[in-house]
Amino acid sequence: MKRIVMKPFSQSSGQAARHARPRAWLPLVLCASLVGPGMSIAHSQEQEHAATQRAAQQAPYRHVTHGRVEIGGHAISYDAVTEQSFLVDAQGRQTASLVSTTYVRTGPGTQPDRPVVFVFNGGPGSASLWLHLGLVGPRRVDLDGATGDGVNPPTTPPFRIVDNPDSILDVADLVIYDPVGTGFSRMLPDGKPDAFYGVEQDAQALADFIRDWTRRHGRVNSPRYLLGESYGSVRAAVTARLLAGGPTVGDRFDAMPLNGVILFGQCLNMTTQPADQTSLEVLPSLAAAAWYHTPAAQRTDTLEQRVEAARRFAADDYLHALYAGNALTSQMREQIAERLSALTGIAAADLLARDLRLTAATLNQTRFAQAGRSIGIYDSRYTLARPVGAPDPVADDPAMGQYAPGFIAGNETYLRNELGVTLPLDYRAIVFRSINARWDYGLGPGVQNPTDYSPDLAAAMRRNPAMRLFVGIGYFDLATPLGSAEYTLRHAGIDPSRVGYHYYTSGHMTYLGRDNRRKSADDLRAFIRAAAPAS
């Protein structure tokens, strides 16, 4: 079992069988990385290796800056702490360096048992800059655009970093966690990829980090929350089970219960669903996309009404039609196609040609292909001209292609210029080949093994009757559709009275756009205040 060891800080002047969908790219949250000011355009592997070795041989990096942000009309002072810790194996060898950013409120209003939220994105292989600079941190990248909805963000520099009055730092301290191999976190020479790049291994590293962070910062008795997005929902579920402890999950029983788990863009059930179930789950999100791209003057319903109509149809006539298969009469088949067409804007003839089955890509393969456009799988509000040839599933996604540049450049500017981080490493926003493609879902690196991780979360909640679950869902998310979230969690054996569903007029990243960010933050505040016991 790995453990974390912290040497005395140096003060720097500036210093189980598991598996996923065959479409392994689907839960990703963005890509690429940048280098810092004064650094070479690209580090060679030798330079990177040497820098990592030097970091391991020196006292852990720690750098503190002070800031202030106005939240809810109140000035909130805080310390921003960039610090390094090490994972150590059973032989006492340092195997990985973890670099995290912690925001701790200072001055009036602080308490030793303030809630702490551990924040991370997904991938696998993604750093946590998206939640950090998109929602929870005291500063954010400004991608709202002229209309404030974030759908037409700036795509070329300069990108602005601004105060974030929607940060949740007023109600909780924040720990931004970058897993091994992402951000500034690195595997060390004595580490092995198989020890970190897998479902259980990755969750164990986070559980060890949380144990160490809470004890080192004197916060063992603070209310604890996990906030995970996309594959981060799997990380949160498995980590919640590991923190509960017991002989079936290792040789420790620390019993570190969580007050709550927060999931955005959840993808807990990563099995390849039968075509009929996929059709039922994706229909409400396709209907939402169709509603958005219908001119306002031509709409006869609201977004919520369209989605609810799709839910009802999926649970009744559409389900019966899919069950009937080729026993469905031609007349009934045509009637179902017409009703699907009214909900999704896809021509009835196209739906009949697809045997009434739907996927996340059906709109792009029909209605939008005929118009020479593509819509975003990660956020169907975004569109771009249709790519020539075989599109890259991530880089050519219309949503990612437009908001990724601002996040990545903004993160580099913020870390280097504002927080003053001087680590001689590239910040890795997301890593594909060496992490995502080789991820171990239980049968070895890169081997597919479909698994539903909602039982991990259900186990943690069963052992802890006070734990609550927050589920944030974007209407326009086709990567992890709202029907999938609802179906998975309602069949996981979790008490529905302990689960809160929150819906946003956004996509996979529910907080894109001014109103969505504000609503996401307000909902999080209410959840934390309700789930944290009064001190």
C-alpha positions as CSV (number, residue, x, y, z in Angstrom):
1,M,0.0,0.0,0.0
2,K,1.2,3.5,-0.9
3,R,1.5,6.1,1.7
4,I,2.3,9.8,1.6
5,V,5.4,11.3,3.4
6,M,6.0,15.0,3.9
7,K,9.4,16.2,4.7
8,P,9.7,19.6,6.4
9,F,8.6,22.2,3.9
10,S,11.1,24.5,2.3
11,Q,9.9,28.0,1.9
12,S,10.5,29.1,-1.7
13,S,10.9,32.7,-2.6
14,G,9.0,31.7,-5.7
15,Q,9.6,28.1,-5.3
16,A,-11.5,-5.2,-8.3
17,A,-12.1,-6.1,-12.2
18,R,-12.9,-2.8,-13.8
19,H,-13.4,-1.4,-17.3
20,A,-14.6,1.4,-19.7
21,R,-16.6,2.1,-22.8
22,P,-14.8,1.2,-26.1
23,R,-15.0,4.9,-26.9
24,A,-12.3,5.6,-24.3
25,W,-12.2,9.3,-25.2
26,L,-15.7,10.0,-24.2
27,P,-15.2,10.9,-20.5
28,L,-12.3,13.2,-21.2
29,V,-12.6,16.9,-20.3
30,L,-10.1,18.6,-22.6
31,C,-6.5,18.3,-23.8
32,A,-3.0,19.8,-24.3
33,S,-0.5,21.7,-22.1
34,L,1.6,24.8,-22.2
35,V,5.0,25.8,-21.0
36,G,5.8,28.6,-18.6
37,P,7.5,31.9,-19.2
38,G,11.2,31.6,-19.7
39,M,11.0,27.9,-20.4
40,S,11.9,26.2,-23.6
41,I,9.2,25.5,-26.2
42,A,9.2,21.8,-25.3
43,H,11.1,19.9,-22.7
44,S,12.9,16.8,-23.9
45,Q,12.1,13.6,-21.9
46,E,15.6,13.8,-20.5
47,Q,15.1,17.3,-19.2
48,E,11.7,16.4,-17.7
49,H,13.2,13.3,-16.0
50,A,16.1,15.3,-14.6
51,A,13.8,18.0,-13.3
52,T,11.6,15.4,-11.6
53,Q,14.6,13.7,-10.0
54,R,15.9,17.0,-8.6
55,A,12.5,17.8,-7.2
56,A,12.4,14.5,-5.4
57,Q,15.9,15.0,-3.9
58,Q,15.1,18.5,-2.5
59,A,12.8,19.4,0.4
60,P,9.2,19.5,-0.8
61,Y,8.2,22.6,-2.7
62,R,5.8,25.0,-0.9
63,H,4.8,28.5,-1.9
64,V,2.2,30.7,-0.3
65,T,0.4,33.8,-1.8
66,H,-2.3,35.9,-0.2
67,G,-5.4,37.1,-1.9
68,R,-8.9,38.6,-1.4
69,V,-12.1,38.2,-3.3
70,E,-15.6,39.5,-2.9
71,I,-18.3,36.8,-2.6
72,G,-21.9,37.6,-1.8
73,G,-20.9,41.2,-0.9
74,H,-18.3,40.1,1.6
75,A,-14.6,40.4,1.3
76,I,-13.0,37.0,1.7
77,S,-9.2,36.8,2.5
78,Y,-7.4,33.6,1.8
79,D,-4.0,31.9,1.5
80,A,-3.2,30.1,-1.7
81,V,-0.8,27.3,-1.0
82,T,1.0,25.4,-3.8
83,E,2.7,22.4,-2.2
84,Q,4.3,19.1,-3.0
85,S,4.0,15.8,-1.2
86,F,5.3,12.3,-2.0
87,L,3.8,8.9,-2.4
88,V,6.0,6.2,-0.8
89,D,5.9,2.5,-1.4
90,A,6.2,-0.4,1.1
91,Q,10.0,-0.2,0.8
92,G,10.1,3.4,1.7
93,R,10.9,4.6,-1.8
94,Q,9.4,7.8,-3.2
95,T,7.3,6.7,-6.2
96,A,5.4,9.9,-7.1
97,S,5.3,13.6,-6.4
98,L,1.9,15.2,-6.0
99,V,1.5,19.0,-6.4
100,S,-1.8,20.5,-5.2
101,T,-3.2,24.0,-4.7
102,T,-5.0,24.7,-1.4
103,Y,-7.2,27.7,-0.7
104,V,-7.7,28.4,3.0
105,R,-9.9,31.3,4.2
106,T,-8.1,33.6,6.7
107,G,-9.3,36.3,9.0
108,P,-12.8,36.7,10.3
109,G,-15.2,33.9,9.7
110,T,-12.6,31.1,9.8
111,Q,-13.1,28.1,12.0
112,P,-10.8,25.1,12.6
113,D,-13.6,22.8,11.5
114,R,-14.5,24.6,8.3
115,P,-15.6,22.2,5.5
116,V,-13.0,21.1,3.0
117,V,-13.7,20.2,-0.6
118,F,-11.3,18.0,-2.5
119,V,-11.6,19.0,-6.2
120,F,-10.6,17.0,-9.3
121,N,-11.5,16.5,-12.9
122,G,-11.3,13.2,-14.8
123,G,-9.8,11.9,-18.1
124,P,-8.4,9.6,-17.0
125,G,-5.3,11.7,-17.4
126,S,-6.8,15.1,-16.9
127,A,-5.6,17.8,-14.5
128,S,-8.1,19.8,-12.5
129,L,-7.7,23.3,-14.1
130,W,-11.3,23.1,-15.5
131,L,-13.1,23.1,-12.2
132,H,-10.3,25.2,-10.6
133,L,-10.6,28.1,-13.1
134,G,-14.1,27.5,-14.3
135,L,-16.1,27.3,-11.0
136,V,-14.7,26.9,-7.6
137,G,-11.5,29.0,-7.3
138,P,-11.3,32.6,-6.3
139,R,-10.0,33.6,-9.7
140,R,-11.4,32.3,-13.1
141,V,-10.7,32.5,-16.8
142,D,-13.1,34.8,-18.5
143,L,-14.8,32.9,-21.3
144,D,-18.3,34.3,-20.9
145,G,-18.2,36.2,-24.2
146,A,-20.3,39.2,-25.2
147,T,-23.6,37.5,-24.4
148,G,-22.5,36.0,-21.1
149,D,-23.6,32.5,-22.0
150,G,-20.0,31.2,-22.8
151,V,-21.1,29.7,-26.1
152,N,-19.0,32.1,-28.1
153,P,-15.8,32.4,-26.0
154,P,-12.6,34.1,-27.1
155,T,-10.5,31.6,-28.9
156,T,-7.3,33.6,-29.4
157,P,-5.1,35.4,-26.8
158,P,-4.9,37.4,-24.7
159,F,-7.2,35.6,-22.3
160,R,-8.2,37.3,-19.1
161,I,-8.1,36.1,-15.5
162,V,-10.7,37.8,-13.3
163,D,-12.1,37.6,-9.8
164,N,-14.7,34.9,-9.3
165,P,-17.5,36.1,-7.0
166,D,-19.1,32.7,-7.6
167,S,-16.2,30.8,-5.8
168,I,-17.4,28.6,-3.0
169,L,-14.5,29.7,-0.8
170,D,-16.9,31.5,1.4
171,V,-18.4,28.2,2.7
172,A,-15.5,25.8,2.4
173,D,-11.7,25.6,2.0
174,L,-10.6,24.1,-1.3
175,V,-7.9,21.5,-2.3
176,I,-7.3,21.3,-6.0
177,Y,-5.9,17.8,-6.7
178,D,-3.9,16.8,-9.8
179,P,-3.4,13.1,-10.1
180,V,0.0,11.5,-10.8
181,G,1.1,12.4,-14.3
182,T,-1.1,15.5,-14.7
183,G,-0.6,19.1,-13.8
184,F,2.8,19.3,-12.0
185,S,2.3,15.9,-10.4
186,R,4.8,13.3,-11.6
187,M,5.7,9.7,-11.3
188,L,9.3,9.4,-9.9
189,P,12.1,7.1,-11.1
190,D,11.2,4.4,-8.5
191,G,7.5,4.5,-9.5
192,K,5.8,2.3,-12.0
193,P,2.9,3.2,-14.3
194,D,0.9,0.2,-13.2
195,A,0.9,1.5,-9.6
196,F,-1.0,4.7,-10.5
197,Y,-2.7,4.4,-13.9
198,G,-5.8,2.4,-13.0
199,V,-9.1,2.7,-11.3
200,E,-8.2,1.2,-7.9
201,Q,-4.6,2.5,-8.0
202,D,-5.7,6.1,-8.8
203,A,-8.4,6.1,-6.1
204,Q,-5.9,4.7,-3.6
205,A,-3.5,7.5,-4.3
206,L,-6.2,10.1,-3.7
207,A,-7.4,8.4,-0.5
208,D,-3.8,8.4,0.8
209,F,-3.4,12.1,-0.2
210,I,-6.7,13.0,1.7
211,R,-5.6,11.2,4.8
212,D,-2.2,12.9,4.7
213,W,-3.6,16.4,3.9
214,T,-6.2,16.4,6.6
215,R,-3.7,15.3,9.3
216,R,-0.9,17.5,8.1
217,H,-3.2,20.6,8.0
218,G,-4.9,19.7,11.3
219,R,-8.3,19.2,9.6
220,V,-9.1,15.6,10.5
221,N,-12.3,16.8,12.2
222,S,-13.4,19.1,9.3
223,P,-16.4,18.1,7.2
224,R,-15.1,16.5,4.0
225,Y,-16.4,16.5,0.5
226,L,-15.3,15.1,-2.9
227,L,-16.1,17.1,-6.0
228,G,-15.4,15.1,-9.2
229,E,-16.3,15.8,-12.8
230,S,-16.5,13.4,-15.7
231,Y,-14.2,10.4,-15.0
232,G,-13.7,12.2,-11.7
233,S,-17.1,10.8,-10.7
234,V,-15.6,7.3,-10.9
235,R,-12.6,8.5,-8.9
236,A,-15.0,10.0,-6.3
237,A,-17.1,6.8,-6.0
238,V,-14.1,4.4,-5.6
239,T,-12.3,6.8,-3.2
240,A,-15.4,7.1,-1.1
241,R,-15.5,3.3,-0.7
242,L,-11.7,3.2,0.1
243,L,-12.0,5.9,2.7
244,A,-14.8,4.0,4.4
245,G,-12.1,1.2,4.9
246,G,-12.4,-2.4,6.0
247,P,-10.6,-5.7,5.3
248,T,-12.1,-6.0,1.9
249,V,-10.4,-2.9,0.6
250,G,-7.0,-3.3,2.2
251,D,-5.3,-3.8,5.5
252,R,-6.4,-0.4,7.0
253,F,-9.6,0.7,8.7
254,D,-9.2,4.5,9.0
255,A,-13.0,5.0,8.7
256,M,-12.7,8.5,7.2
257,P,-16.4,9.2,6.4
258,L,-17.4,11.9,3.9
259,N,-20.2,14.4,4.5
260,G,-20.9,14.5,0.8
261,V,-19.9,13.6,-2.7
262,I,-20.5,16.0,-5.6
263,L,-20.6,14.7,-9.2
264,F,-20.7,16.8,-12.4
265,G,-21.0,15.1,-15.8
266,Q,-21.1,11.7,-14.0
267,C,-20.1,8.6,-15.9
268,L,-20.4,6.0,-13.2
269,N,-21.7,3.3,-15.5
270,M,-19.0,2.9,-18.1
271,T,-20.3,-0.4,-19.6
272,T,-21.3,-0.5,-23.2
273,Q,-25.0,-0.3,-23.1
274,P,-27.3,-2.3,-25.4
275,A,-28.6,-0.2,-28.4
276,D,-32.1,0.1,-26.9
277,Q,-30.9,1.4,-23.5
278,T,-28.6,3.9,-25.2
279,S,-31.5,5.1,-27.3
280,L,-33.7,5.6,-24.2
281,E,-31.0,7.3,-22.2
282,V,-29.8,9.8,-24.9
283,L,-33.2,10.9,-26.1
284,P,-33.8,13.7,-23.6
285,S,-30.4,15.2,-24.3
286,L,-30.9,15.0,-28.1
287,A,-34.3,16.7,-27.6
288,A,-32.6,19.4,-25.6
289,A,-30.1,20.0,-28.3
290,A,-32.8,20.1,-30.9
291,W,-34.8,22.6,-28.9
292,Y,-31.7,24.9,-28.5
293,H,-31.0,24.9,-32.2
294,T,-34.6,25.7,-33.1
295,P,-35.2,29.4,-33.7
296,A,-37.0,31.0,-30.7
297,A,-39.8,32.2,-32.9
298,Q,-40.5,28.6,-34.0
299,R,-40.5,27.0,-30.5
300,T,-43.8,26.1,-28.9
301,D,-42.4,24.7,-25.7
302,T,-39.8,25.5,-23.1
303,L,-36.5,23.5,-22.7
304,E,-37.8,21.8,-19.5
305,Q,-41.1,20.9,-21.3
306,R,-39.2,19.4,-24.2
307,V,-37.0,17.4,-22.0
308,E,-39.9,16.1,-19.9
309,A,-41.8,15.2,-23.0
310,A,-38.8,13.1,-24.1
311,R,-38.5,11.5,-20.7
312,R,-42.2,10.5,-20.8
313,F,-42.0,9.1,-24.3
314,A,-38.8,7.2,-23.5
315,A,-40.5,5.6,-20.5
316,D,-43.6,4.6,-22.3
317,D,-44.3,4.3,-26.1
318,Y,-40.7,4.4,-27.2
319,L,-39.7,1.7,-24.7
320,H,-42.5,-0.5,-25.9
321,A,-41.6,0.1,-29.5
322,L,-38.0,-0.9,-29.0
323,Y,-39.1,-3.9,-27.0
324,A,-41.4,-5.0,-29.8
325,G,-38.5,-5.0,-32.4
326,N,-39.6,-6.5,-35.7
327,A,-43.1,-7.3,-34.2
328,L,-43.9,-3.6,-34.5
329,T,-46.3,-2.9,-37.4
330,S,-45.2,-0.6,-40.2
331,Q,-47.9,1.9,-39.2
332,M,-46.7,1.9,-35.5
333,R,-43.1,2.2,-36.7
334,E,-43.9,5.3,-38.7
335,Q,-45.8,6.8,-35.9
336,I,-42.9,6.3,-33.5
337,A,-40.5,7.8,-36.1
338,E,-42.7,10.9,-36.4
339,R,-42.9,11.4,-32.7
340,L,-39.1,11.0,-32.4
341,S,-38.7,13.5,-35.2
342,A,-40.9,16.1,-33.5
343,L,-38.7,15.8,-30.4
344,T,-35.3,15.8,-32.1
345,G,-35.7,17.5,-35.4
346,I,-34.2,14.4,-37.2
347,A,-36.2,13.4,-40.3
348,A,-38.5,10.5,-39.8
349,A,-36.9,8.8,-42.9
350,D,-33.5,9.0,-41.2
351,L,-34.9,7.5,-38.0
352,L,-36.5,4.6,-39.9
353,A,-33.3,3.9,-41.6
354,R,-31.6,3.6,-38.2
355,D,-34.3,1.2,-37.0
356,L,-35.5,3.9,-34.6
357,R,-32.2,3.7,-32.6
358,L,-30.3,6.7,-31.4
359,T,-26.8,7.5,-30.2
360,A,-25.1,10.7,-29.1
361,A,-23.9,11.2,-32.6
362,T,-27.2,10.8,-34.4
363,L,-27.9,14.6,-34.8
364,N,-24.4,15.1,-36.2
365,Q,-24.8,12.2,-38.6
366,T,-28.2,13.5,-39.9
367,R,-29.6,16.9,-39.4
368,F,-26.3,18.8,-38.9
369,A,-24.3,16.8,-41.4
370,Q,-26.8,17.9,-44.1
371,A,-26.3,21.5,-43.0
372,G,-22.5,21.1,-43.2
373,R,-22.1,21.7,-39.4
374,S,-21.2,19.8,-36.3
375,I,-22.5,20.2,-32.8
376,G,-20.5,19.6,-29.7
377,I,-20.8,16.2,-28.0
378,Y,-19.5,17.8,-24.8
379,D,-21.9,20.7,-25.1
380,S,-24.4,20.6,-28.0
381,R,-24.9,24.4,-27.9
382,Y,-21.6,24.8,-29.7
383,T,-21.2,24.4,-33.4
384,L,-18.4,24.5,-36.0
385,A,-18.1,23.8,-39.7
386,R,-18.0,20.1,-40.3
387,P,-14.4,18.8,-40.5
388,V,-13.0,17.3,-43.6
389,G,-12.0,13.7,-43.3
390,A,-12.0,11.7,-40.1
391,P,-12.5,14.1,-37.1
392,D,-10.5,13.9,-34.0
393,P,-13.0,13.0,-31.3
394,V,-11.6,15.6,-28.8
395,A,-9.7,18.3,-30.7
396,D,-12.4,18.6,-33.4
397,D,-15.3,18.7,-30.9
398,P,-16.9,22.1,-31.4
399,A,-17.2,22.8,-27.7
400,M,-13.6,21.7,-26.7
401,G,-12.1,23.3,-29.7
402,Q,-13.4,26.7,-28.6
403,Y,-13.1,26.7,-24.8
404,A,-10.0,24.7,-24.3
405,P,-7.5,27.4,-25.5
406,G,-8.7,29.9,-22.9
407,F,-8.6,27.4,-20.0
408,I,-5.1,26.2,-20.8
409,A,-3.5,29.6,-21.5
410,G,-5.4,31.1,-18.6
411,N,-4.2,28.4,-16.2
412,E,-0.6,28.9,-17.2
413,T,-0.8,32.6,-16.7
414,Y,-2.5,32.3,-13.4
415,L,-0.1,29.7,-11.9
416,R,3.1,31.4,-13.1
417,N,2.3,35.1,-13.0
418,E,-0.3,35.3,-10.1
419,L,0.5,32.4,-7.8
420,G,4.2,32.7,-8.6
421,V,4.8,28.9,-9.1
422,T,8.4,28.3,-10.2
423,L,8.4,24.5,-10.6
424,P,10.6,23.7,-13.6
425,L,8.0,21.4,-15.1
426,D,5.3,21.7,-17.8
427,Y,1.8,21.8,-16.5
428,R,0.1,18.9,-18.2
429,A,-3.6,19.6,-18.8
430,I,-4.4,16.2,-20.1
431,V,-2.3,13.2,-21.2
432,F,-3.6,10.8,-23.7
433,R,-1.2,8.0,-24.8
434,S,0.8,7.4,-21.6
435,I,-2.2,7.7,-19.2
436,N,-5.6,7.6,-20.8
437,A,-4.9,4.9,-23.4
438,R,-3.1,2.6,-20.9
439,W,-5.6,3.0,-18.1
440,D,-6.2,-0.2,-16.1
441,Y,-9.9,-0.9,-15.6
442,G,-9.1,-4.2,-13.9
443,L,-7.6,-6.5,-16.5
444,G,-4.4,-4.8,-17.2
445,P,-3.3,-1.6,-19.0
446,G,-5.5,-0.6,-21.9
447,V,-7.7,-3.8,-21.7
448,Q,-11.4,-3.1,-22.0
449,N,-13.5,-4.4,-19.1
450,P,-17.0,-2.8,-18.8
451,T,-18.0,-1.9,-15.2
452,D,-20.6,0.1,-13.3
453,Y,-19.0,2.0,-10.4
454,S,-22.3,3.2,-8.8
455,P,-22.1,0.2,-6.4
456,D,-18.9,1.7,-5.0
457,L,-20.7,4.9,-4.1
458,A,-23.8,2.9,-2.9
459,A,-21.5,1.0,-0.5
460,A,-20.0,4.1,1.0
461,M,-23.4,5.7,1.5
462,R,-24.8,2.5,3.0
463,R,-22.1,2.5,5.6
464,N,-22.5,6.3,6.3
465,P,-26.3,7.1,6.6
466,A,-25.5,10.9,7.0
467,M,-23.6,11.1,3.6
468,R,-25.4,13.1,0.9
469,L,-25.0,13.0,-2.9
470,F,-25.1,16.1,-5.3
471,V,-25.6,15.3,-9.0
472,G,-25.0,18.2,-11.4
473,I,-26.3,17.6,-15.0
474,G,-26.1,19.7,-18.1
475,Y,-29.1,19.5,-20.4
476,F,-26.8,19.8,-23.5
477,D,-24.3,17.1,-22.4
478,L,-24.3,14.3,-25.0
479,A,-21.1,12.8,-23.6
480,T,-22.7,11.8,-20.3
481,P,-26.4,12.4,-21.1
482,L,-28.9,13.3,-18.4
483,G,-30.9,10.1,-19.0
484,S,-27.8,8.1,-18.2
485,A,-27.2,9.9,-14.9
486,E,-30.8,9.4,-13.8
487,Y,-31.1,5.8,-14.8
488,T,-27.7,4.8,-13.3
489,L,-28.3,6.4,-9.9
490,R,-31.9,5.3,-9.6
491,H,-30.8,1.7,-10.1
492,A,-27.8,1.9,-7.8
493,G,-29.5,1.0,-4.5
494,I,-29.0,4.5,-3.1
495,D,-31.8,6.1,-1.0
496,P,-33.3,8.7,-3.3
497,S,-34.0,11.0,-0.4
498,R,-30.2,11.5,0.0
499,V,-29.6,12.4,-3.7
500,G,-30.2,15.9,-5.1
501,Y,-30.4,16.3,-8.9
502,H,-29.5,19.8,-10.3
503,Y,-30.0,20.7,-13.9
504,Y,-28.2,23.5,-15.9
505,T,-28.6,25.0,-19.4
506,S,-25.1,24.0,-20.2
507,G,-23.2,20.8,-21.3
508,H,-20.6,18.5,-19.8
509,M,-19.1,21.5,-17.9
510,T,-22.3,22.7,-16.2
511,Y,-20.7,26.0,-15.2
512,L,-19.9,27.5,-18.6
513,G,-21.6,30.9,-18.9
514,R,-22.4,33.5,-16.2
515,D,-25.9,32.2,-15.2
516,N,-24.8,28.5,-15.1
517,R,-21.8,29.3,-13.1
518,R,-23.8,31.3,-10.6
519,K,-26.5,28.6,-10.3
520,S,-23.9,25.8,-9.9
521,A,-22.1,27.7,-7.2
522,D,-25.3,28.6,-5.3
523,D,-26.5,25.0,-5.5
524,L,-23.1,23.9,-4.1
525,R,-23.3,26.4,-1.2
526,A,-26.7,25.2,-0.3
527,F,-25.6,21.5,-0.4
528,I,-22.5,22.1,1.7
529,R,-24.4,24.2,4.3
530,A,-27.1,21.6,4.6
531,A,-24.7,18.6,4.7
532,A,-22.2,20.1,7.1
533,P,-23.3,19.8,10.8
534,A,-23.5,23.1,12.6
535,S,-20.3,23.8,14.6
